[in-house]
Amino acid sequence: MALYGIEAVLFLVVFHFSLLVAQASGPWYLLVPPADYSTATHRYTSLADAPLGRWYHDGEYGSERECQDARGAKGGEAKRLSTTVLDADNYYHAQAWAFQHGRCVSRNDVLKLR
């Protein structure tokens, strides 16, 4: 099927617009601060002041909303575990704290950090 005149122009406009939307919407990365384990206290501590280059890549999502939802779900589960299971080394508490302070960043933002 050949497109002529206004149909061809409309097709190109819609096609290029859809490419721009696809580039702007994803991917999004969930970054969480690294943790440090102290052999002196036998406890985990999250390091929110660590440079972003050291933060863990905890997932890739198609949109910022999906990333934020995953961050909330993972943080909620870690918080739940920190209160319902033995957490003597503070692992789940530190993990919940890390997700609370984690960041969802777009691929473009990650590229700017390099």
Backbone torsions as a table, in degrees:
resi	resn	phi	psi	omega
1	MET	NA	123.9	-179.7
2	ALA	-94.5	142.8	177.6
3	LEU	-105.7	136.5	-178.5
4	TYR	-127.8	149.2	171.4
5	GLY	57.2	-125.7	-174.5
6	ILE	-64.3	-32.6	178.7
7	GLU	-62.5	-42.1	179.5
8	ALA	-66.1	-41.6	179.2
9	VAL	-64.5	-46.5	178.9
10	LEU	-61.2	-41.0	178.2
11	PHE	-60.1	-46.2	179.9
12	LEU	-64.0	-40.3	179.4
13	VAL	-63.4	-48.5	-179.7
14	VAL	-64.0	-41.9	179.9
15	PHE	-61.7	-48.4	-179.6
16	HIS	-67.6	-37.3	177.3
17	PHE	-63.1	-42.7	-179.7
18	SER	-64.9	-33.9	175.9
19	LEU	-65.8	-41.6	178.5
20	LEU	-64.1	-42.1	178.9
21	VAL	-64.0	-43.1	-179.8
22	ALA	-62.4	-39.7	179.3
23	GLN	-68.6	-36.9	-176.7
24	ALA	-76.2	-26.0	-172.5
25	SER	-86.9	-14.1	-178.0
26	GLY	-172.4	175.4	-4.9
27	PRO	-82.0	161.6	176.0
28	TRP	-115.6	139.4	-178.0
29	TYR	-113.3	137.5	173.9
30	LEU	-93.2	115.8	178.0
31	LEU	-110.3	133.9	177.9
32	VAL	-126.1	146.8	-178.5
33	PRO	-64.2	149.9	179.3
34	PRO	-70.4	163.2	177.6
35	ALA	-114.5	153.2	177.2
36	ASP	-122.7	136.5	177.4
37	TYR	-106.2	123.8	179.8
38	SER	-92.8	119.6	177.1
39	THR	-72.1	-21.3	179.1
40	ALA	-72.7	-43.1	-177.7
41	THR	-102.1	-11.6	-177.0
42	HIS	58.2	43.0	-179.6
43	ARG	-136.9	151.4	175.2
44	TYR	-90.6	145.8	174.6
45	THR	-137.7	134.0	176.2
46	SER	-81.7	144.5	-176.5
47	LEU	-111.2	81.0	-176.8
48	ALA	-67.8	-21.1	-178.9
49	ASP	-88.5	4.6	177.1
50	ALA	-68.1	147.6	176.9
51	PRO	-59.1	145.2	-177.3
52	LEU	-56.3	-26.5	177.9
53	GLY	-62.7	-21.0	179.5
54	ARG	-95.0	-8.6	-177.9
55	TRP	-69.5	149.9	-179.2
56	TYR	-80.5	140.1	174.0
57	HIS	-87.8	106.2	-172.6
58	ASP	-102.4	6.5	177.1
59	GLY	161.0	161.5	178.4
60	GLU	-127.5	134.6	-173.4
61	TYR	-133.8	157.4	-176.8
62	GLY	-77.1	-18.9	-179.3
63	SER	-150.3	164.8	178.1
64	GLU	-63.4	-39.6	-179.8
65	ARG	-60.9	-45.0	178.5
66	GLU	-61.2	-40.2	179.8
67	CYS	-65.0	-46.0	179.4
68	GLN	-63.0	-39.9	178.6
69	ASP	-63.9	-42.4	178.6
70	ALA	-65.0	-41.3	177.7
71	ARG	-58.9	-45.7	178.7
72	GLY	-64.0	-42.6	-179.4
73	ALA	-66.1	-45.2	-179.7
74	LYS	-66.1	-41.1	177.8
75	GLY	-65.4	-40.3	178.1
76	GLY	-63.5	-41.0	178.7
77	GLU	-66.9	-41.7	178.0
78	ALA	-64.2	-40.4	178.6
79	LYS	-64.5	-42.4	178.0
80	ARG	-60.1	-46.2	-179.8
81	LEU	-64.7	-32.6	-178.8
82	SER	-66.8	-19.8	-178.8
83	THR	-107.5	-10.3	-174.9
84	THR	-114.0	-14.7	178.6
85	VAL	-124.2	164.5	177.6
86	LEU	-61.8	120.7	-177.7
87	ASP	-125.2	48.6	-173.9
88	ALA	-59.9	-32.7	-178.6
89	ASP	-93.5	6.1	175.4
90	ASN	71.3	15.2	-174.6
91	TYR	-60.2	-53.8	-176.0
92	TYR	-68.6	-36.0	176.9
93	HIS	-62.8	-45.1	178.6
94	ALA	-64.7	-36.8	179.1
95	GLN	-67.3	-42.7	178.1
96	ALA	-61.6	-42.7	178.6
97	TRP	-62.5	-41.8	-179.9
98	ALA	-62.1	-43.7	178.8
99	PHE	-67.1	-36.0	177.8
100	GLN	-61.8	-35.9	-178.8
101	HIS	-99.7	4.5	177.8
102	GLY	-66.9	169.3	-178.0
103	ARG	-133.9	142.1	171.2
104	CYS	-98.7	121.3	-178.2
105	VAL	-127.4	144.7	179.1
106	SER	-78.4	162.8	178.2
107	ARG	-58.5	-38.2	179.2
108	ASN	-62.1	-38.7	178.3
109	ASP	-66.6	-39.2	178.8
110	VAL	-62.9	-42.5	-179.6
111	LEU	-63.6	-32.9	178.7
112	LYS	-69.4	-27.5	-178.7
113	LEU	-73.7	-21.9	-176.7
114	ARG	-74.6	NA	NA
